[in-house]
Amino acid sequence: MPIVGGFHSSRRLAPNAPIIGVGTDSGAAGANGLAFNNGTVSVAFTPPAYDGGLPITSYTVTASTGQSKIGAGSPISVTGLSSSSSPTFTAVATNSIGTSPISASSPQVTVTTVPEAPTIGTASAGDSSASLTYTAGATGGKAITTFTATSTPGSFTGTGTSPITISSLSNGTAYTFVVKATNANGDSVNSQPSNSTSPVAPYYNPPVYYNPYYNPPVYYNPPVYYNPPVYSNPPCVFNGTFYYRPCGSNVCVYTNCGVFVGYTST
């Protein structure tokens, strides 16, 4: 005869809730290649003390922002998390009977990824160089350390804040440029290409080369040398000696070695 009201050892139930642990940001651990807004957090937990009398077949970890991931055991990495977000996480255990209650929430974890791609600006040509403007995107949760511009063709690079100067270019060659941002987790994807621009050597033409015949005016018409007024009247003759009239005078001036002698009427 069966025992009535006693504990039936063959009874099977859904498991108890797992004990949640902490989440670890995979970007912070140096996992390069994480796309912007596609962060990963590894969440640890402890299996429940009671499995319902059946093997646990899976665990599900869910972020407070909605993303979830199923795994066979701890830890489980939840992917697709937004950069710079700070979700909490819960876990449930499942056996062939059903799913456990939801665990308590984990502490918040800040999600980090590579940066967002910069927004390209304008490329301007210089002498064997170009200047490129851009606008920085979101950091991905980690400070951006470098912006790098790269040319096509040639893969010439320049770094710095906007505008970036790219040197060693060939004058007369058309170039376009892209920019990427870098933080501790890695590089962003490249920006869209810039406009095309062609470096050119400056054309030097000092004004003196345009006016090779330039001379001060004094060399063209110095009146004192070309039209001395004292020579404008015919000379006077006295005793076979030539003298001259001062400009506008009606008398001759007689001199003897530059010494004044007298006048005579003409």
Summary of the structure (lengths in Angstrom):
residues: 266
radius of gyration: 48.3
end to end distance: 179.0
largest distance: 183.5
contacts: 782
relative contact order: 0.13
helix: 5%
strand: 37%
